[in-house]
Structures are given as C-alpha cells and as structure tokens.
Amino acid sequence: ISFFQVYIIQVSVGNYQWTVKHRYSDFHDLHEKLVSEKKIDKNLLPPKKIIGKNSKSLVEKRQKELEVYLQTLLVKFPITAPKVLSHFLHFHLYVS
C-alpha cells in the first residue's frame, strides 16, 4: 500500500471561492511548467520535504503554504491565467 497526501486548497478570485484537490507532485508539475513558460520565481513553490512528510503539523503547514502559492500566482496573472494554471484551478468547470 502506498500513501500519498492530497491537499485541499481554498481558492478565491473576486467574489468566487472553491476548492481544488491536488497532490504535491501536481503542484510541482504545475510549477515546473510555469517556471519554464512564464519565468516565475523557481523558489515560489514550498520545498518538498521527505522526513515527517505525513505528520499532521507538516501537512497543515504545507497546505497553508500551497494556498499562499496559488494566491500569489493569481495575483501575478490578474487578467488571464496561463492555460496550465487555469486547468489546475479547474476554471473550465466554472466558466460558462
């Protein structure tokens, strides 16, 4: 049995709020694409931690850091989010 943590992140854009659920590896993949395509700061994503990665306090801390990461990206791309970010945030489910 393999165990992996899924982070449930609250996203806010204007008056809209919703949650997204992703593993850390999903955030890492998103980040790699944004670094190469949009030249965002490589150090913006919280680092991957191995030791104690499933402890409750670390999970809660990382969840908050990942929320800040996504909010920072939304501030950086206020008009049009890059396609990879829009998909990650499930914009396609909310845009009519």
Phi and psi in degrees as GROMACS dihedral restraints (atoms count N, CA, C in turn):
[ dihedral_restraints ]
;  ai    aj    ak    al  type     phi  dphi    fc
    3     4     5     6     1  -106.6    20    10
    4     5     6     7     1   145.4    20    10
    6     7     8     9     1  -118.4    20    10
    7     8     9    10     1   135.3    20    10
    9    10    11    12     1  -139.7    20    10
   10    11    12    13     1   149.8    20    10
   12    13    14    15     1   -89.4    20    10
   13    14    15    16     1   131.7    20    10
   15    16    17    18     1  -107.2    20    10
   16    17    18    19     1   127.7    20    10
   18    19    20    21     1   -95.9    20    10
   19    20    21    22     1   130.1    20    10
   21    22    23    24     1  -102.7    20    10
   22    23    24    25     1   111.4    20    10
   24    25    26    27     1  -112.6    20    10
   25    26    27    28     1   131.3    20    10
   27    28    29    30     1   -82.7    20    10
   28    29    30    31     1   126.0    20    10
   30    31    32    33     1  -114.6    20    10
   31    32    33    34     1   137.1    20    10
   33    34    35    36     1  -128.8    20    10
   34    35    36    37     1   128.6    20    10
   36    37    38    39     1  -135.4    20    10
   37    38    39    40     1   112.2    20    10
   39    40    41    42     1    59.3    20    10
   40    41    42    43     1  -126.2    20    10
   42    43    44    45     1   -88.2    20    10
   43    44    45    46     1    -0.5    20    10
   45    46    47    48     1   -97.0    20    10
   46    47    48    49     1   139.9    20    10
   48    49    50    51     1  -138.3    20    10
   49    50    51    52     1   141.5    20    10
   51    52    53    54     1  -157.7    20    10
   52    53    54    55     1   174.5    20    10
   54    55    56    57     1  -117.7    20    10
   55    56    57    58     1   149.4    20    10
   57    58    59    60     1  -124.4    20    10
   58    59    60    61     1   151.3    20    10
   60    61    62    63     1  -123.6    20    10
   61    62    63    64     1   119.9    20    10
   63    64    65    66     1  -146.1    20    10
   64    65    66    67     1   152.4    20    10
   66    67    68    69     1   -80.0    20    10
   67    68    69    70     1   161.8    20    10
   69    70    71    72     1   -59.0    20    10
   70    71    72    73     1   -37.7    20    10
   72    73    74    75     1   -60.8    20    10
   73    74    75    76     1   -31.5    20    10
   75    76    77    78     1   -65.7    20    10
   76    77    78    79     1   -42.3    20    10
   78    79    80    81     1   -62.2    20    10
   79    80    81    82     1   -41.8    20    10
   81    82    83    84     1   -62.4    20    10
   82    83    84    85     1   -44.4    20    10
   84    85    86    87     1   -62.3    20    10
   85    86    87    88     1   -44.8    20    10
   87    88    89    90     1   -57.7    20    10
   88    89    90    91     1   -47.4    20    10
   90    91    92    93     1   -61.1    20    10
   91    92    93    94     1   -45.0    20    10
   93    94    95    96     1   -57.9    20    10
   94    95    96    97     1   -42.2    20    10
   96    97    98    99     1   -66.2    20    10
   97    98    99   100     1   -41.8    20    10
   99   100   101   102     1   -69.3    20    10
  100   101   102   103     1   -35.0    20    10
  102   103   104   105     1   -64.2    20    10
  103   104   105   106     1   -44.5    20    10
  105   106   107   108     1   -76.9    20    10
  106   107   108   109     1   -37.9    20    10
  108   109   110   111     1   -87.6    20    10
  109   110   111   112     1   -36.8    20    10
  111   112   113   114     1  -116.5    20    10
  112   113   114   115     1     2.4    20    10
  114   115   116   117     1    58.0    20    10
  115   116   117   118     1    37.0    20    10
  117   118   119   120     1   -76.6    20    10
  118   119   120   121     1   162.0    20    10
  120   121   122   123     1   -60.0    20    10
  121   122   123   124     1   124.8    20    10
  123   124   125   126     1   -59.8    20    10
  124   125   126   127     1   -29.1    20    10
  126   127   128   129     1   -88.9    20    10
  127   128   129   130     1     6.0    20    10
  129   130   131   132     1   -69.3    20    10
  130   131   132   133     1   -36.2    20    10
  132   133   134   135     1   -77.2    20    10
  133   134   135   136     1   132.2    20    10
  135   136   137   138     1   -57.6    20    10
  136   137   138   139     1   142.8    20    10
  138   139   140   141     1   -68.3    20    10
  139   140   141   142     1   154.9    20    10
  141   142   143   144     1   -76.5    20    10
  142   143   144   145     1   132.7    20    10
  144   145   146   147     1  -117.0    20    10
  145   146   147   148     1   138.6    20    10
  147   148   149   150     1   -98.8    20    10
  148   149   150   151     1   -50.7    20    10
  150   151   152   153     1   -73.3    20    10
  151   152   153   154     1   126.0    20    10
  153   154   155   156     1    68.2    20    10
  154   155   156   157     1    24.6    20    10
  156   157   158   159     1   -64.7    20    10
  157   158   159   160     1   -17.8    20    10
  159   160   161   162     1  -105.4    20    10
  160   161   162   163     1     7.3    20    10
  162   163   164   165     1   -67.5    20    10
  163   164   165   166     1   144.6    20    10
  165   166   167   168     1   -57.3    20    10
  166   167   168   169     1   -42.8    20    10
  168   169   170   171     1   -65.7    20    10
  169   170   171   172     1   -39.4    20    10
  171   172   173   174     1   -67.9    20    10
  172   173   174   175     1   -41.0    20    10
  174   175   176   177     1   -61.1    20    10
  175   176   177   178     1   -44.7    20    10
  177   178   179   180     1   -65.0    20    10
  178   179   180   181     1   -41.6    20    10
  180   181   182   183     1   -63.5    20    10
  181   182   183   184     1   -46.9    20    10
  183   184   185   186     1   -65.1    20    10
  184   185   186   187     1   -38.1    20    10
  186   187   188   189     1   -59.3    20    10
  187   188   189   190     1   -44.1    20    10
  189   190   191   192     1   -63.2    20    10
  190   191   192   193     1   -42.4    20    10
  192   193   194   195     1   -63.0    20    10
  193   194   195   196     1   -38.8    20    10
  195   196   197   198     1   -70.4    20    10
  196   197   198   199     1   -34.0    20    10
  198   199   200   201     1   -62.5    20    10
  199   200   201   202     1   -45.3    20    10
  201   202   203   204     1   -61.8    20    10
  202   203   204   205     1   -41.5    20    10
  204   205   206   207     1   -57.0    20    10
  205   206   207   208     1   -49.9    20    10
  207   208   209   210     1   -66.0    20    10
  208   209   210   211     1   -40.7    20    10
  210   211   212   213     1   -63.6    20    10
  211   212   213   214     1   -37.6    20    10
  213   214   215   216     1   -62.6    20    10
  214   215   216   217     1   -41.8    20    10
  216   217   218   219     1   -63.7    20    10
  217   218   219   220     1   -40.4    20    10
  219   220   221   222     1   -66.0    20    10
  220   221   222   223     1   -33.3    20    10
  222   223   224   225     1   -70.6    20    10
  223   224   225   226     1   -38.0    20    10
  225   226   227   228     1   -67.9    20    10
  226   227   228   229     1   -31.3    20    10
  228   229   230   231     1  -120.6    20    10
  229   230   231   232     1    69.6    20    10
  231   232   233   234     1   -71.4    20    10
  232   233   234   235     1   -28.5    20    10
  234   235   236   237     1   -91.8    20    10
  235   236   237   238     1   -59.1    20    10
  237   238   239   240     1  -132.1    20    10
  238   239   240   241     1   116.9    20    10
  240   241   242   243     1   -75.5    20    10
  241   242   243   244     1   143.8    20    10
  243   244   245   246     1   -56.6    20    10
  244   245   246   247     1   149.4    20    10
  246   247   248   249     1   -52.7    20    10
  247   248   249   250     1   -43.8    20    10
  249   250   251   252     1   -63.3    20    10
  250   251   252   253     1   -36.6    20    10
  252   253   254   255     1   -72.5    20    10
  253   254   255   256     1   -42.2    20    10
  255   256   257   258     1   -58.1    20    10
  256   257   258   259     1   -43.9    20    10
  258   259   260   261     1   -66.1    20    10
  259   260   261   262     1   -43.3    20    10
  261   262   263   264     1   -58.9    20    10
  262   263   264   265     1   -38.4    20    10
  264   265   266   267     1   -87.9    20    10
  265   266   267   268     1     2.9    20    10
  267   268   269   270     1    63.5    20    10
  268   269   270   271     1    31.7    20    10
  270   271   272   273     1   -55.8    20    10
  271   272   273   274     1   -35.0    20    10
  273   274   275   276     1   -60.1    20    10
  274   275   276   277     1   -20.4    20    10
  276   277   278   279     1   -82.6    20    10
  277   278   279   280     1   -16.6    20    10
  279   280   281   282     1  -114.2    20    10
  280   281   282   283     1   -13.5    20    10
  282   283   284   285     1   -90.5    20    10
  283   284   285   286     1   128.5    20    10
